Amino acid sequence: MAAAMVGSAFTAPHVTEFVTVDVTRTMKLVEELKQDKDLQGLRVNPLLLIAKALLVAIKRNPDINASWDEANQEIVLKHYVNLGIAAATPRGLIVPNIKDAHAKTLPQLAQALGELVGTARDGKTPPAAMQGGTVTITNVGVFGVDTGTPILNQGEAAILAVGAIKLQPWVHKGKVKPRQVMTLALSFDHRLVDGELGSKVLADVAAILEQPKRLITWA
């Protein structure tokens, strides 16, 4: 882990952007999905919809899903998304990934997330599960942290940090109301991703979480 973080930090020129978003509608949708018969027994939480939002944002901005080929000095665009989920385990931080996450339905994604987290906590993640990732999510919000500046998983172009969801005063429909609010941070490799592309991806994720019906209209 130490070697990978040092290699990433001192190889890829990191840029991090931030956005704070009202996720009240997403939280309501999470509660509704928990009652859906098609999702019974599966892991349904905000991370599930954040992961789906990122997958939709990647579909709309596919150039973010790439890597840098040092030998050939060129960008390699990936036509699949192996979605990494950073997991804290007794053995340290690991980043297993969900293979072909872009092709999964919401129930399939929920099942995959549940299996990934459970396997990681049990210390049974196989090496193959930590190889071939294309983009990563790290959920620092579970520790009560607002956000951070995440370091890229080595070989990937972007990583999304998810902060804590907190009830805060927010201007909604012209009035200050208590709303569920969170801050997202997107770090990206500036060799591959310019500010415009990084901003579009982060803005798309935020827009979906603010209005989750975009999961349907933008998918």
C-alpha positions as CSV (number, residue, x, y, z in Angstrom):
1,M,0.0,0.0,0.0
2,A,2.8,2.4,0.9
3,A,4.7,1.8,-2.3
4,A,1.6,2.2,-4.4
5,M,0.6,5.5,-2.7
6,V,4.1,6.9,-3.1
7,G,4.3,5.8,-6.7
8,S,0.9,7.4,-7.5
9,A,1.5,10.7,-5.6
10,F,4.9,11.3,-7.3
11,T,4.1,10.0,-10.8
12,A,0.6,11.4,-11.6
13,P,0.2,15.2,-11.3
14,H,-2.9,15.4,-9.1
15,V,-5.6,18.0,-9.3
16,T,-8.6,17.9,-6.9
17,E,-11.9,19.7,-7.3
18,F,-14.7,20.0,-4.8
19,V,-18.5,20.4,-4.8
20,T,-21.1,20.6,-2.0
21,V,-24.5,19.3,-2.9
22,D,-28.0,18.9,-1.5
23,V,-28.6,15.1,-1.5
24,T,-32.0,15.2,0.3
25,R,-33.8,13.6,-2.7
26,T,-31.2,10.9,-3.0
27,M,-31.6,10.1,0.7
28,K,-35.4,9.8,0.2
29,L,-34.8,7.5,-2.8
30,V,-32.5,5.3,-0.7
31,E,-35.3,4.8,1.8
32,E,-37.8,4.0,-0.9
33,L,-35.4,1.5,-2.5
34,K,-35.0,-0.3,0.8
35,Q,-38.7,-1.2,0.5
36,D,-38.4,-2.4,-3.1
37,K,-39.0,-6.1,-3.5
38,D,-36.3,-6.3,-6.2
39,L,-33.7,-5.1,-3.7
40,Q,-34.7,-7.1,-0.6
41,G,-31.8,-8.6,1.2
42,L,-29.3,-6.4,-0.8
43,R,-27.0,-3.6,0.4
44,V,-29.0,-0.4,-0.2
45,N,-27.3,2.8,1.0
46,P,-26.2,6.2,-0.3
47,L,-22.9,4.6,-1.6
48,L,-25.0,2.5,-4.0
49,L,-26.6,5.6,-5.6
50,I,-23.3,7.5,-5.6
51,A,-21.6,4.6,-7.4
52,K,-24.4,4.5,-9.9
53,A,-24.2,8.3,-10.4
54,L,-20.5,8.1,-11.1
55,L,-21.1,5.3,-13.6
56,V,-23.6,7.5,-15.4
57,A,-21.2,10.5,-15.3
58,I,-18.5,8.3,-16.9
59,K,-20.9,7.2,-19.6
60,R,-21.5,10.8,-20.4
61,N,-17.8,11.7,-20.2
62,P,-16.0,8.5,-21.2
63,D,-12.5,10.1,-21.5
64,I,-12.2,10.1,-17.7
65,N,-12.1,6.3,-17.8
66,A,-8.5,6.0,-19.0
67,S,-4.9,5.3,-18.1
68,W,-1.5,6.6,-19.0
69,D,0.9,4.3,-21.0
70,E,4.3,5.5,-19.9
71,A,6.2,3.4,-22.4
72,N,4.3,4.7,-25.4
73,Q,3.5,8.2,-24.0
74,E,-0.1,7.9,-24.8
75,I,-3.6,7.8,-23.2
76,V,-5.3,4.4,-23.2
77,L,-9.1,4.8,-23.1
78,K,-11.0,1.9,-21.3
79,H,-14.3,0.8,-22.8
80,Y,-15.4,-0.9,-19.5
81,V,-15.5,0.3,-15.9
82,N,-14.0,-1.8,-13.1
83,L,-15.2,0.3,-10.2
84,G,-12.8,0.3,-7.2
85,I,-14.2,0.8,-3.7
86,A,-11.5,1.7,-1.1
87,A,-12.0,-0.4,2.0
88,A,-10.4,-0.2,5.4
89,T,-9.5,-3.6,6.7
90,P,-7.6,-5.0,9.7
91,R,-4.7,-5.4,7.2
92,G,-4.9,-1.8,6.0
93,L,-6.4,0.0,3.0
94,I,-7.3,-2.1,0.0
95,V,-9.1,-1.2,-3.2
96,P,-11.0,-4.2,-4.7
97,N,-13.0,-3.4,-7.7
98,I,-16.4,-4.5,-9.3
99,K,-15.7,-5.9,-12.7
100,D,-17.8,-4.5,-15.6
101,A,-19.7,-2.3,-13.1
102,H,-21.0,-0.2,-16.1
103,A,-23.1,-3.2,-17.3
104,K,-24.8,-4.0,-14.0
105,T,-28.4,-3.2,-13.1
106,L,-29.0,-1.5,-9.7
107,P,-29.8,-4.8,-8.0
108,Q,-26.6,-6.4,-9.5
109,L,-24.5,-3.4,-8.4
110,A,-26.0,-3.6,-4.9
111,Q,-25.2,-7.3,-4.6
112,A,-21.6,-6.7,-5.9
113,L,-21.1,-3.9,-3.4
114,G,-22.3,-6.0,-0.6
115,E,-20.1,-8.9,-1.5
116,L,-17.1,-6.7,-2.0
117,V,-17.4,-5.0,1.4
118,G,-18.2,-8.2,3.2
119,T,-15.2,-10.1,1.7
120,A,-12.9,-7.2,2.4
121,R,-13.9,-7.0,6.1
122,D,-13.4,-10.7,6.5
123,G,-9.9,-10.3,5.0
124,K,-10.7,-12.7,2.1
125,T,-10.3,-10.4,-0.9
126,P,-8.4,-12.3,-3.6
127,P,-5.5,-10.5,-5.4
128,A,-7.5,-10.6,-8.7
129,A,-10.2,-8.5,-7.2
130,M,-7.6,-5.7,-6.6
131,Q,-6.3,-5.7,-10.2
132,G,-7.6,-4.0,-13.3
133,G,-9.5,-1.1,-11.7
134,T,-10.3,1.9,-13.8
135,V,-11.8,4.4,-11.4
136,T,-12.3,4.4,-7.6
137,I,-14.6,5.7,-4.9
138,T,-13.4,6.3,-1.3
139,N,-16.0,6.9,1.3
140,V,-14.4,9.0,4.0
141,G,-17.9,10.1,5.2
142,V,-18.2,6.9,7.2
143,F,-15.7,8.4,9.6
144,G,-17.7,11.6,9.9
145,V,-15.2,13.5,7.7
146,D,-16.6,16.2,5.4
147,T,-14.2,15.4,2.5
148,G,-10.5,15.0,1.6
149,T,-8.0,15.2,-1.3
150,P,-7.7,11.5,-2.3
151,I,-4.6,10.0,-3.9
152,L,-5.3,8.2,-7.1
153,N,-5.2,4.4,-7.1
154,Q,-2.1,3.8,-9.2
155,G,-2.8,3.4,-12.9
156,E,-6.2,5.1,-12.7
157,A,-7.2,8.6,-13.9
158,A,-9.7,9.6,-11.2
159,I,-10.9,8.9,-7.7
160,L,-14.0,10.3,-6.0
161,A,-14.0,11.0,-2.3
162,V,-17.4,10.9,-0.6
163,G,-17.9,13.0,2.5
164,A,-20.3,12.7,5.4
165,I,-24.0,13.5,4.8
166,K,-25.1,16.1,7.4
167,L,-28.3,18.1,8.1
168,Q,-27.4,21.7,7.3
169,P,-29.2,25.0,6.5
170,W,-29.6,25.3,2.8
171,V,-31.3,27.6,0.4
172,H,-34.1,25.5,-1.2
173,K,-36.7,27.1,-3.4
174,G,-35.8,30.5,-2.2
175,K,-36.0,29.7,1.5
176,V,-33.4,28.5,4.1
177,K,-34.4,25.0,5.1
178,P,-32.7,22.0,6.8
179,R,-31.4,19.7,4.0
180,Q,-29.2,16.7,3.8
181,V,-25.9,18.0,2.4
182,M,-22.6,16.4,1.4
183,T,-19.2,17.4,-0.1
184,L,-17.6,15.5,-3.0
185,A,-14.0,15.7,-4.0
186,L,-12.6,14.4,-7.3
187,S,-8.9,13.9,-7.8
188,F,-7.7,13.3,-11.3
189,D,-4.4,12.8,-13.2
190,H,-3.8,16.0,-15.1
191,R,-1.8,14.2,-17.8
192,L,-5.0,12.6,-18.9
193,V,-7.8,14.8,-17.6
194,D,-8.0,18.6,-18.0
195,G,-10.0,20.9,-15.8
196,E,-13.0,20.9,-18.1
197,L,-13.4,17.1,-18.2
198,G,-12.8,16.8,-14.5
199,S,-15.3,19.5,-13.8
200,K,-17.9,18.0,-16.0
201,V,-17.6,14.6,-14.3
202,L,-17.9,16.1,-10.8
203,A,-20.7,18.4,-11.8
204,D,-22.6,15.4,-13.4
205,V,-22.3,13.3,-10.2
206,A,-23.5,16.2,-8.1
207,A,-26.4,17.0,-10.4
208,I,-27.6,13.3,-10.3
209,L,-27.4,13.2,-6.5
210,E,-29.3,16.5,-6.3
211,Q,-32.0,15.2,-8.8
212,P,-31.7,11.4,-8.8
213,K,-34.3,11.1,-11.6
214,R,-31.4,11.9,-13.8
215,L,-30.3,8.3,-13.2
216,I,-33.1,7.5,-15.7
217,T,-33.0,10.5,-18.0
218,W,-29.2,10.5,-18.4
219,A,-28.6,6.7,-18.3
